[in-house]
Amino acid sequence: MQLMTWQLARLGSRFGLLFEPYKKRVMHGAMGRFLDRPMDLCVGMVEPDGTERVLPFTTLGTPLISCEQFERFNSITFRAYSEKLGVRFELNLHAPFYPQDEKLCTMPVFYLECRVHHMVHARWRRQQEEQGVDNVKLFIRLSRPETRVTAGDGAIDLHYNNHLTFNPDRGSPFPEKNLPPRDGPTVPARERIVSLTPGASPTAEGDGLEIVMPITMPDSGEKWRLVWCAHVADPVMQVGRSGREFDATFRYVDHWSDLDALVADAVATRDDHLAHSRRLEKLIQQAPLNLPQAHLVNQSWQSYLANTWWMSHAHPGIADESAPPGSRLDWFSVTEGSRLYQSTLNAECNSAMFYFALWPRLLKLQLRQWAERSGEHEPSDGRIIAHDLGLGMDARRANYKHPSPAEQNSDFLALLQAYTRWTGDTSLIKQHHALVVGLGRYLDWTDRDHSGFPSVGHTSTHASRYAPGFRASPKQTYLAIKRIVGLRAAADLLQHAGNADVAPDAKAFDQHADDAARRVERDAWVGDHLAVCVDPALDANDDQNVREVYCIYNPNGELLPFMVGMPTAMPRDLIATDIYSAQRETKRRYGNCNTSVETDHLRISQNLWRDMLARYLKLQGPPSASHYWDMQVMANTHHQSKGFVDAYITDNLAHYPRGVTTLGYFLATPQLVVDKLAPGATGTYITIDPDRRTPARWPLLPLADWKAGKVPIAVVDARGQVAIETEIDPIIIHGQQDLAEDGLIG
């Protein structure tokens, strides 16, 4: 693959590396993106005449030729060539991840491997040196502003103070403009790179390590193995819980109190951690994704990780079944990329594909935290959930200045319903049934004219360039459908609350949702699509008839209920027609714009979300991932370095987490539906219906027993038959038939 900006990150631990080959540096720091600093990472080999050949992350030395990169889910390899020696140099960096293994995933560590291989020639440039060179000196040297770098016997130590203040321009992804003020608060950070291969010694300048390694054949396992660890022991974030404020440290500090303990454990567990992490990579690689889809999965995954915060703080005294009073409590949140908001509800709806695929507990932590941030709404006798959990390092209260209460309540209820049915865990609804009633009452109240559309609380986070009144229109179809989904979710959840007093509210919510669905279908359907909104006042102020505008957002709310087997708000054939029509009318160079009257305002995460719903509906069409990937390449080559970008150049949504919606490929493409609160004797309803046109192996990630290492695989054979390897839960395979009986074979 071509050289481009690439990120490696840790879950919740912030230790991050952002490789910027065109700027010849690595953005680096123990506090991660937007709090990092430029590092000169000089890594490479010394040719017999003394020439230092390097990878493109330094301004020093002579570059190796034809450098390229190969990424996987948890790792990346940089490969380049010495035409003089006729060898290939490789650097591999691995950020270990294995689902639901907290210690492995939060450990702030990268595993490195360097090696050199023989080759015949590169680009017809035959080696210039005489034959018989069997060994070569490898080196790694580091230079970073305001950092003390010292090298000893087999190790490099880094000491620096990491700033905790984000740039005033709210996270500009241009690192030069993003250096925190020097007088802002800091915490001491320590790092250590340890050589596991004997024979490494300090460089003459004391800024790195060097080692003589043999030039091997490509299949040799001989490598220079290193472990790179970072540690910040001090509190770095303020969080608010139950009306109290707490200083929070990284969760990993509960496991490793200092750098020495971390390094010792990282070295001791290296082989086991890599074995687990590589097994997950293999499962991901075996899935039948096309190449752009695979690139998007790998890139967006690391971008998501770089935005996560897994913290620990004193127990606030609230009920928590996993943490008795006196212990420390978990905090998990996700920065919304360059916007810096913590755990924005609508953003985490998209990111929920990760939680459902691999780690539901991390969604549960956020649901509990949002639940603690709700506020009363007196006119409706209801409640409104918070838009976010804070901004930057301050997670004591919501910070967004333009809340969208109808959308926030709808998103929370849909997420809570999906989590509850996906996992069968009813503890949250039993604990927060009064909140669910309050959120439902507010949603019910927002339809003041009984039209089926919310007419108050309707400001939407769905930004659009269509018209000034569109974002705040009281008749948005997108929001009306979300409201229906939210009311139905509230009614469904209350059935599992274990409290008979909520039955009248549940019945009312269901009835009002059904009434609204009929009205929205009647008033918003226009020939072949759902109108973007049905507010006649907008037509008077615009040349474009608003009912003729197509929008990809309208069925947005339907996906989560679909995944847990719940009925859709709109009829399925109507949703399918709207998806096809909107896709046709909004198609542009990098995907589909929000509406048909826009030329460059799009959201990749919403395109992906629409694609997942289309797959659940069994809709056919040309794959779109190549368009989305083109935009990522454009935004991360030459001097652009945006990480995963969710929007085109009209916006600045850079280093964004929402692209992890791509993990929905592993749910929607095999059409996995999971309901662990289904009626019946078993209480579990799990179905799949994968595409049978080509042989495939789909890892059913949500059904895995990760501790036991058992992962069910849906195997589609050459005859189009589906079988399950390592089945754990009973799975219904839709569309299965005996091909021989149908006369198709034999």
NORNOR-V566657 format. One record per residue. N is the residue number from 0. SS is DSSP state (@ for helix, = for strand, . for the rest). PHI is phi in radians with two decimals (* if undefined). NEAR is the number of other ideal C-beta (glycine too) atoms within 8 Angstrom. Layout:
N|SS|PHI|NEAR  N|SS|PHI|NEAR
This chain:
0|.|*|7  1|.|-1.12|7  2|.|-1.13|9  3|.|-2.77|11  4|.|-0.97|14  5|=|-2.51|12  6|=|-2.08|15  7|=|-2.19|12  8|=|-2.63|16  9|.|-2.00|14  10|.|-1.24|10  11|.|1.30|14  12|.|-1.89|12  13|.|1.27|16  14|.|-1.04|12  15|=|-2.50|15  16|=|-2.25|11  17|=|-2.00|15  18|=|-1.42|12  19|=|-2.17|13  20|@|-1.08|12  21|@|-1.32|11  22|@|-1.76|8  23|.|0.94|10  24|=|-2.87|12  25|=|-2.24|11  26|=|-1.38|14  27|=|-2.52|12  28|=|2.97|13  29|.|-1.28|12  30|.|-1.83|13  31|.|1.38|12  32|.|-0.99|13  33|.|1.25|11  34|.|-2.20|12  35|.|-1.70|12  36|=|-2.35|12  37|=|-1.26|11  38|=|-2.06|11  39|=|-1.57|13  40|=|-1.83|12  41|=|-1.69|16  42|=|-2.35|12  43|=|3.02|13  44|=|-2.51|14  45|=|-1.91|11  46|.|-1.37|13  47|.|-0.95|6  48|.|-1.48|5  49|.|1.63|6  50|.|-1.20|8  51|=|-1.56|13  52|=|-1.84|14  53|=|-2.31|14  54|.|-1.36|15  55|.|-1.43|10  56|.|-2.15|14  57|.|-2.66|13  58|.|-1.57|5  59|.|-1.70|7  60|.|1.25|9  61|=|-1.93|7  62|=|-1.09|10  63|.|-1.14|14  64|=|-1.58|11  65|=|0.92|8  66|=|-1.27|13  67|=|-2.49|10  68|=|-2.35|13  69|=|-2.32|8  70|=|-1.82|11  71|.|-2.28|10  72|.|-1.05|11  73|.|-2.03|11  74|=|-2.70|13  75|=|-2.58|12  76|=|-2.10|11  77|=|-1.84|12  78|=|-2.27|11  79|=|-2.63|13  80|=|-2.32|12  81|=|-1.83|13  82|.|-1.26|13  83|.|-1.21|10  84|.|-1.52|12  85|.|1.19|13  86|=|-2.31|13  87|=|-1.94|12  88|=|-1.81|16  89|=|-2.30|12  90|=|-2.15|11  91|=|-2.01|11  92|=|-2.14|12  93|=|-2.18|13  94|.|-1.86|12  95|.|-1.12|14  96|.|-2.54|12  97|.|-2.54|13  98|.|-0.95|10  99|.|1.16|9  100|.|-1.87|9  101|@|-1.06|7  102|@|-1.13|7  103|@|-1.08|13  104|@|-1.33|12  105|@|-1.54|15  106|.|-1.03|16  107|.|-1.36|14  108|=|-2.58|13  109|=|-2.12|11  110|=|-1.79|14  111|=|-2.02|13  112|=|-2.48|12  113|=|-2.11|15  114|=|-2.76|12  115|=|-2.24|13  116|=|-2.11|12  117|=|-1.22|8  118|.|-2.65|9  119|.|-1.42|4  120|=|-2.83|10  121|=|-2.23|10  122|.|0.94|7  123|.|1.14|4  124|=|-1.73|7  125|=|-1.27|8  126|.|-1.02|8  127|.|-1.68|5  128|.|-1.42|10  129|.|-1.15|4  130|.|-1.13|4  131|.|1.87|4  132|.|-1.44|10  133|.|-1.79|5  134|=|-2.27|8  135|=|-2.57|13  136|=|-1.52|10  137|=|-1.81|14  138|=|-2.62|15  139|=|-2.46|14  140|=|-2.27|10  141|=|-2.27|14  142|=|-2.47|9  143|=|-2.54|13  144|.|-1.00|5  145|.|0.94|6  146|.|-2.26|10  147|=|-1.61|6  148|=|-1.94|13  149|=|-2.32|8  150|=|-2.10|12  151|=|-2.16|7  152|.|-1.26|5  153|.|1.34|9  154|=|-2.68|11  155|=|-2.06|13  156|=|-1.99|11  157|=|-2.14|13  158|=|-2.17|9  159|=|-2.80|11  160|=|-1.80|8  161|=|-1.63|13  162|=|-1.20|11  163|.|-2.00|12  164|.|-1.82|9  165|.|-1.30|11  166|.|-1.09|12  167|.|-1.05|4  168|.|-1.45|7  169|.|1.11|9  170|.|1.47|13  171|.|-0.94|10  172|.|-1.36|12  173|.|-1.57|7  174|@|-0.99|11  175|@|-1.07|5  176|@|-1.65|8  177|.|-2.00|12  178|.|-1.23|7  179|.|-1.09|11  180|.|-1.07|6  181|.|-1.17|4  182|.|-1.67|3  183|.|-1.37|9  184|.|-1.13|6  185|=|-2.37|8  186|=|-2.29|12  187|=|-1.25|11  188|=|-2.12|15  189|=|-2.23|10  190|=|-2.36|12  191|=|-2.59|12  192|=|-1.92|14  193|=|-1.98|11  194|=|-1.48|13  195|.|-1.59|8  196|.|-1.57|11  197|.|-1.08|5  198|.|1.81|6  199|.|-1.30|10  200|=|-2.32|9  201|=|-1.15|10  202|.|-1.21|12  203|.|-1.05|4  204|.|-1.45|6  205|.|1.28|8  206|.|-1.93|10  207|=|-3.11|14  208|=|-2.20|16  209|=|-2.45|12  210|=|-2.74|13  211|=|-1.61|8  212|=|-2.18|15  213|=|-1.25|6  214|.|-1.46|12  215|=|-1.95|10  216|.|-1.39|6  217|.|-0.98|7  218|.|-1.56|4  219|.|-1.29|8  220|.|-1.67|4  221|.|-1.42|7  222|.|-2.51|9  223|=|-1.58|12  224|=|-1.77|11  225|=|-2.35|15  226|=|-2.21|15  227|=|-2.03|11  228|=|-2.07|14  229|=|-2.33|11  230|=|-2.62|14  231|.|-2.23|14  232|.|-1.58|8  233|.|-1.36|7  234|.|-1.06|8  235|.|-2.25|12  236|=|-2.49|12  237|=|-1.85|12  238|=|-2.16|13  239|=|-1.95|13  240|=|-2.43|13  241|.|0.91|7  242|.|1.40|4  243|=|-2.06|7  244|=|-2.02|6  245|=|-2.39|11  246|=|-1.48|7  247|=|-2.01|13  248|=|-1.85|13  249|=|-1.10|14  250|@|-0.98|14  251|@|-1.13|14  252|@|-1.13|11  253|@|-1.15|7  254|.|-1.67|9  255|.|-2.34|11  256|.|-1.28|5  257|.|-2.60|8  258|@|-1.13|11  259|@|-1.04|6  260|@|-1.13|9  261|@|-1.11|15  262|@|-1.07|12  263|@|-1.04|8  264|@|-1.25|11  265|@|-1.08|12  266|@|-1.21|10  267|@|-1.15|6  268|.|-1.75|9  269|@|-0.92|12  270|@|-1.08|6  271|@|-1.16|7  272|@|-1.10|13  273|@|-1.16|11  274|@|-1.09|8  275|@|-1.14|12  276|@|-1.11|15  277|@|-1.22|10  278|@|-1.15|10  279|@|-1.10|13  280|@|-0.99|12  281|@|-1.11|8  282|@|-1.05|11  283|@|-1.15|11  284|@|-1.17|9  285|@|-1.32|7  286|.|-1.14|12  287|.|-1.39|6  288|.|-1.49|8  289|.|-1.33|8  290|@|-1.09|6  291|@|-1.05|11  292|@|-1.07|12  293|@|-1.10|10  294|@|-1.03|12  295|@|-1.10|14  296|@|-1.04|14  297|@|-1.16|11  298|@|-1.21|15  299|@|-1.18|13  300|@|-1.10|13  301|@|-1.19|13  302|@|-1.14|18  303|@|-1.08|15  304|@|-0.98|12  305|@|-1.14|16  306|.|-1.75|13  307|=|-1.58|14  308|=|-2.30|12  309|=|-1.96|13  310|=|-2.02|16  311|=|-2.49|12  312|=|-2.59|13  313|=|-1.06|6  314|.|-1.23|11  315|.|-1.45|10  316|.|1.64|5  317|.|-1.43|7  318|.|-1.23|4  319|.|-2.67|8  320|.|-1.16|5  321|.|-1.72|4  322|.|-2.47|9  323|.|-1.16|5  324|.|-0.90|5  325|.|1.72|4  326|.|-1.58|7  327|=|-1.64|9  328|=|-1.96|12  329|=|-1.30|11  330|=|-2.34|16  331|=|-2.30|13  332|=|-2.59|14  333|=|-2.33|15  334|=|-1.21|12  335|.|-1.47|14  336|@|0.98|17  337|@|-1.18|13  338|@|-1.43|9  339|.|1.27|13  340|=|-1.21|15  341|=|-1.62|15  342|.|0.85|13  343|.|-1.14|13  344|@|-1.04|15  345|@|-1.19|11  346|@|-1.20|13  347|@|-1.23|13  348|@|-1.04|11  349|@|-1.17|14  350|@|-1.16|14  351|@|-1.05|12  352|@|-1.04|14  353|@|-1.15|13  354|@|-1.12|12  355|@|-1.21|12  356|@|-1.34|11  357|@|-2.30|9  358|.|-2.71|9  359|@|-1.05|11  360|@|-1.06|7  361|@|-1.21|10  362|@|-1.24|14  363|@|-1.05|11  364|@|-1.03|11  365|@|-1.24|14  366|@|-1.02|13  367|@|-1.14|10  368|@|-1.18|14  369|@|-1.08|14  370|@|-1.02|11  371|.|-1.29|10  372|.|-1.85|12  373|.|-1.43|12  374|=|-2.26|7  375|=|-1.28|6  376|=|-2.27|13  377|@|-1.10|5  378|@|-1.01|5  379|@|-1.72|10  380|.|0.98|7  381|=|-2.16|15  382|=|-2.41|12  383|=|-2.18|14  384|.|-1.46|14  385|.|-1.24|13  386|.|-1.24|12  387|.|-2.65|14  388|.|-1.90|13  389|=|2.54|15  390|=|-2.40|8  391|.|1.07|8  392|.|-1.49|9  393|=|-1.89|9  394|=|-1.98|13  395|.|-1.56|8  396|.|-2.79|7  397|.|-1.09|10  398|.|-2.13|9  399|.|-1.12|9  400|.|-1.58|4  401|.|-2.25|6  402|.|-1.09|10  403|.|-2.23|13  404|@|-1.06|12  405|@|-1.13|16  406|@|-1.20|13  407|@|-1.07|15  408|@|-1.06|15  409|@|-1.12|15  410|@|-1.10|13  411|@|-1.09|14  412|@|-1.13|18  413|@|-1.15|16  414|@|-1.14|15  415|@|-1.14|14  416|@|-1.12|15  417|@|-1.09|14  418|@|-1.08|15  419|@|-1.12|15  420|@|-1.33|14  421|@|-1.12|14  422|@|-1.78|8  423|.|1.36|10  424|.|-1.51|9  425|.|-1.73|11  426|@|-1.12|7  427|@|-1.17|14  428|@|-1.21|14  429|@|-1.19|11  430|@|-1.37|7  431|.|-2.12|9  432|@|-1.12|14  433|@|-1.14|6  434|@|-1.13|10  435|@|-1.05|16  436|@|-1.05|13  437|@|-1.12|14  438|@|-1.15|18  439|@|-1.14|17  440|@|-1.10|13  441|@|-1.13|17  442|@|-1.05|17  443|@|-1.05|13  444|@|-1.19|12  445|.|-1.14|15  446|.|-1.53|14  447|.|-1.32|7  448|.|-1.90|5  449|.|0.96|6  450|.|-1.65|9  451|.|1.67|13  452|.|-1.91|18  453|.|-1.16|14  454|.|-1.94|11  455|.|-2.38|9  456|.|1.10|10  457|.|-1.75|15  458|.|-0.98|8  459|.|-1.97|11  460|.|-1.33|9  461|.|-1.31|11  462|.|-1.30|5  463|.|-2.56|11  464|.|-1.59|7  465|.|-1.09|10  466|.|-2.77|10  467|.|-0.98|4  468|.|-1.53|10  469|.|-1.14|13  470|.|-1.08|10  471|.|-1.88|8  472|.|-1.08|11  473|.|-1.35|10  474|.|-2.28|11  475|=|-1.32|15  476|@|-1.16|16  477|@|-0.91|14  478|@|-1.31|15  479|@|-1.09|15  480|@|-1.19|16  481|@|-1.04|15  482|@|-1.09|16  483|@|-1.07|15  484|@|-1.07|16  485|@|-1.11|18  486|@|-1.13|17  487|@|-1.15|15  488|@|-1.11|14  489|@|-1.06|17  490|@|-1.09|14  491|@|-1.15|11  492|@|-1.08|15  493|@|-1.16|17  494|.|-1.17|7  495|.|-1.97|11  496|.|-1.42|12  497|.|1.22|6  498|.|-2.43|8  499|@|-1.16|4  500|@|-1.13|4  501|@|-1.57|12  502|@|-1.02|8  503|@|-1.06|6  504|@|-1.13|12  505|@|-1.05|13  506|@|-1.11|9  507|@|-1.14|9  508|@|-1.08|15  509|@|-1.09|11  510|@|-1.13|8  511|@|-1.17|11  512|@|-1.14|13  513|@|-1.10|8  514|@|-1.09|10  515|@|-1.13|15  516|@|-1.06|12  517|@|-1.11|9  518|@|-1.22|11  519|@|-1.13|16  520|@|-1.08|11  521|@|-1.15|7  522|@|-1.63|10  523|@|-1.74|12  524|=|-1.39|10  525|=|-2.25|9  526|.|1.25|4  527|.|-2.24|6  528|=|-2.81|13  529|=|-1.53|13  530|.|-1.06|13  531|.|-1.08|14  532|=|-2.83|11  533|.|-2.16|11  534|.|-1.66|10  535|@|-1.12|6  536|@|-1.11|7  537|@|-1.21|13  538|@|-1.10|9  539|@|-1.21|6  540|.|-1.94|7  541|.|-2.62|8  542|.|-1.23|2  543|.|-1.62|8  544|.|-1.16|6  545|@|-1.08|15  546|@|-1.29|8  547|@|-1.57|7  548|.|-1.46|13  549|.|-1.64|12  550|=|-2.52|14  551|.|-1.38|15  552|.|-1.43|9  553|.|-0.96|14  554|.|-1.51|14  555|.|-0.87|12  556|.|-1.28|15  557|@|-1.43|14  558|@|-1.21|12  559|@|-1.03|14  560|@|-1.06|17  561|@|-1.03|12  562|@|-1.14|14  563|.|-1.92|13  564|.|1.34|11  565|.|-1.54|11  566|.|-1.18|5  567|.|-1.41|10  568|.|-1.26|13  569|.|-1.81|14  570|.|-1.02|7  571|@|-1.08|8  572|@|-1.17|6  573|@|-1.19|11  574|@|-1.06|14  575|@|-1.07|11  576|@|-1.09|10  577|@|-1.11|14  578|@|-1.09|15  579|@|-1.07|10  580|@|-1.16|11  581|@|-1.15|15  582|@|-1.09|12  583|@|-1.13|8  584|@|-1.49|9  585|@|-1.95|15  586|=|-1.17|7  587|=|-2.34|10  588|.|-1.10|4  589|.|-1.89|11  590|=|2.42|12  591|=|-1.81|12  592|=|-1.22|13  593|.|-1.00|15  594|=|-2.38|13  595|.|-1.30|10  596|.|-1.74|6  597|.|-2.00|13  598|.|-1.90|5  599|.|-2.59|9  600|.|-1.79|12  601|=|-2.46|15  602|=|-2.22|10  603|@|-1.09|15  604|@|-1.07|12  605|@|-1.31|13  606|@|-1.06|14  607|@|-1.08|14  608|@|-1.03|13  609|@|-1.08|14  610|@|-1.06|10  611|@|-1.13|15  612|@|-1.08|15  613|@|-1.05|11  614|@|-1.18|11  615|@|-1.11|11  616|.|-1.50|10  617|.|1.12|7  618|.|-1.36|9  619|.|-1.89|3  620|.|3.01|8  621|.|-1.15|3  622|.|-1.14|8  623|.|-1.87|11  624|@|-1.05|10  625|@|-1.09|9  626|@|-1.16|10  627|@|-1.13|15  628|@|-1.18|11  629|@|-0.99|10  630|@|-1.22|13  631|@|-1.16|14  632|@|-1.13|10  633|@|-0.99|9  634|.|-1.49|10  635|.|-2.37|12  636|.|-2.18|11  637|.|0.94|4  638|.|-1.76|5  639|.|-1.57|9  640|.|-2.58|13  641|.|-1.87|11  642|.|1.10|17  643|.|-1.26|15  644|.|-1.85|13  645|.|-1.63|12  646|=|-2.32|11  647|.|-1.29|10  648|.|-1.13|4  649|.|-1.20|7  650|.|-2.30|8  651|.|-2.23|7  652|.|-1.52|11  653|.|-1.86|12  654|.|0.83|15  655|.|-1.65|16  656|.|-1.51|16  657|@|-1.19|14  658|@|-1.13|16  659|@|-1.15|14  660|@|-0.89|14  661|@|-1.01|13  662|@|-1.14|13  663|@|-1.12|12  664|@|-0.96|12  665|@|-1.39|12  666|@|-1.85|15  667|@|-1.37|12  668|.|-1.18|10  669|.|-1.40|12  670|.|0.94|13  671|.|-1.39|14  672|=|-2.05|12  673|=|-2.25|13  674|=|-2.38|12  675|.|-1.70|11  676|.|-2.19|9  677|.|-1.25|10  678|.|-1.16|3  679|.|2.14|6  680|.|-1.16|3  681|.|-1.46|6  682|.|1.27|9  683|.|-2.28|10  684|=|-2.27|11  685|=|-2.23|13  686|=|-2.33|12  687|=|-2.40|16  688|.|-2.70|9  689|.|-1.29|12  690|.|-1.11|7  691|.|-1.82|8  692|.|-1.29|4  693|.|-2.40|6  694|.|-1.02|5  695|=|-2.79|11  696|=|-2.27|10  697|=|-1.87|15  698|=|-1.23|13  699|.|-1.54|15  700|@|-0.99|12  701|@|-1.17|11  702|@|-1.70|12  703|.|-1.32|12  704|=|-1.78|8  705|.|-1.19|10  706|.|-1.14|5  707|.|-1.48|5  708|.|1.28|7  709|=|-1.86|8  710|.|-2.19|13  711|.|-1.11|15  712|=|-2.15|11  713|=|-1.53|15  714|=|-1.86|11  715|=|-1.73|14  716|.|-1.57|9  717|.|-1.16|4  718|.|-1.61|7  719|.|1.49|9  720|.|-1.56|9  721|=|-2.02|13  722|=|-2.32|7  723|=|-1.92|12  724|=|-1.56|7  725|.|1.01|8  726|.|-1.19|8  727|.|-1.90|8  728|.|-1.69|8  729|.|-1.08|7  730|.|-2.14|12  731|=|-1.55|8  732|=|-1.77|11  733|.|-1.30|8  734|.|1.34|6  735|.|-1.30|6  736|.|-2.66|6  737|.|-1.48|5  738|.|-1.14|10  739|.|-1.11|8  740|.|-1.14|6  741|.|-1.41|7  742|.|1.36|4  743|.|-1.46|6  744|.|-2.43|5  745|.|1.32|2
